Amino acid sequence: MKNSTSAGIIIALLLIAGGIYFFYWGIKNQNPQSPALPSNEAGNQPQTMVTVKTGSTANLGNFLTDGNGMTLYYFANDAANKSNCTGNCLIAWPVFYADAINVPDDLNKDDFQVVTRDGGQKQTTFKNRPLYYHSKDLKPGDTLGEGFDGIWFAAKIPFYTIVPANKTSTGIYITDAAGKALYVFADDTPGTATAKPKSACNSDCSKTWPPFYREMEIIITPSAINKADFTEFDRDDGTSQLAYKGYPLYYYSNDMNPGDTIGNGFNSVWHLASPAGFKTTGKTKPATSISTGVGGDYAAPSIADSGQTEITGGSAAPDIYNNFQLEGTGTMGITGQ
């Protein structure tokens, strides 16, 4: 009798222990943990809640990072709220996506939005620019993607007031912070080390081609563009204008949207401002051709002063902007505009 009672107690204890185990096992599986993972591909699970932060280095100053301190980048080939990094490009430059963003006091939450990529996946933007990681950044504070091919840049804080953009039809050119294209005028007199630039676009011309001006104190440029190449000068009407590498900068009034470059080549004397600059060489005869910087030449413009003109706009080979090599992965196509 005693043995049977002991056996009964043991069986009861086992049943109780088993019940407790299965009870907690059921609760755990009703509330699975979903760790926040970076989007290594466009379709990966998003980081559901991220507190973006500001990182800093001596060379770059302040820039945007995710909650783990990993640097976030923008791509000069992208249009406003539209990514042009597709296919294998995403292996080197994984998209950043978070369902929700927490921001510190020095950032504005309204600057962050979510867009839907062509394949249906989501991506977070900052000031209308899709954000990416760089696959070679292995630890917080790494900025190995900065300046890559002259078209990848860390998202600086405050954001750039001068921004490179890139289209297959134009090559790399300079825009303002909103992505509006900036132009140079071949008839202007460029500035030198001892003389200020002089604009030849006045009166009605300046209504079609509004002069570009920002105070030098707020000019912020990526590593591919030297702030020292910008100068401020006074126009004939007493207003101020900025010049880049000696040439005054303008908007075109018919460029309505970021990414528009309708004024490029207008009357053969208006051209997109290139990071490589615009220069005239000599006053004897027009140049026979102009290097566009994206492969191939085209007929020289007819310029009022008959000066020989050279326009340089990046690499002579177009595929430097459309393909790149990442070690061990082969050639990666990047779709331009």
Stockholm file with secondary structure:
# STOCKHOLM 1.0

chainA/1-337         MKNSTSAGIIIALLLIAGGIYFFYWGIKNQNPQSPALPSNEAGNQPQTMVTVKTGSTANLGNFLTDGNGMTLYYFANDAANKSNCTGNCLIAWPVFYADAINVPDDLNKDDFQVVTRDGGQKQTTFKNRPLYYHSKDLKPGDTLGEGFDGIWFAAKIPFYTIVPANKTSTGIYITDAAGKALYVFADDTPGTATAKPKSACNSDCSKTWPPFYREMEIIITPSAINKADFTEFDRDDGTSQLAYKGYPLYYYSNDMNPGDTIGNGFNSVWHLASPAGFKTTGKTKPATSISTGVGGDYAAPSIADSGQTEITGGSAAPDIYNNFQLEGTGTMGITGQ
#=GR chainA/1-337 SS CHHHHHHHHHHHHHHHHHHHHHHHHHHHHHSCCCCCCCCSSTTSCCEEEEECEEEEETTTEEEEECTTCCBCEEETTCBTTBCCCCTTHHHHSCBCCEEEEECCTTSCGGGEEEEECTTSCEEEEETTEECBCCTTCCSTTCCTTTTGGGTEEECBSSCCSEEEEEETTTEEEEEETTCCBCEEETTSBCCCSSSCCBCCCCTHHHHHSCBCCCCGGGCCCCTTSCGGGEEEEECTTSCEEEEETTEECBCCTTCCSTTCCTTTTGGGTEEECCTTCEEECCSSSCCSEEECSSSCEEECCCCTTCCCEEECCSCSSTHHHHEEEETTTEEEECCCC
#=GC SS_cons         CHHHHHHHHHHHHHHHHHHHHHHHHHHHHHSCCCCCCCCSSTTSCCEEEEECEEEEETTTEEEEECTTCCBCEEETTCBTTBCCCCTTHHHHSCBCCEEEEECCTTSCGGGEEEEECTTSCEEEEETTEECBCCTTCCSTTCCTTTTGGGTEEECBSSCCSEEEEEETTTEEEEEETTCCBCEEETTSBCCCSSSCCBCCCCTHHHHHSCBCCCCGGGCCCCTTSCGGGEEEEECTTSCEEEEETTEECBCCTTCCSTTCCTTTTGGGTEEECCTTCEEECCSSSCCSEEECSSSCEEECCCCTTCCCEEECCSCSSTHHHHEEEETTTEEEECCCC
//
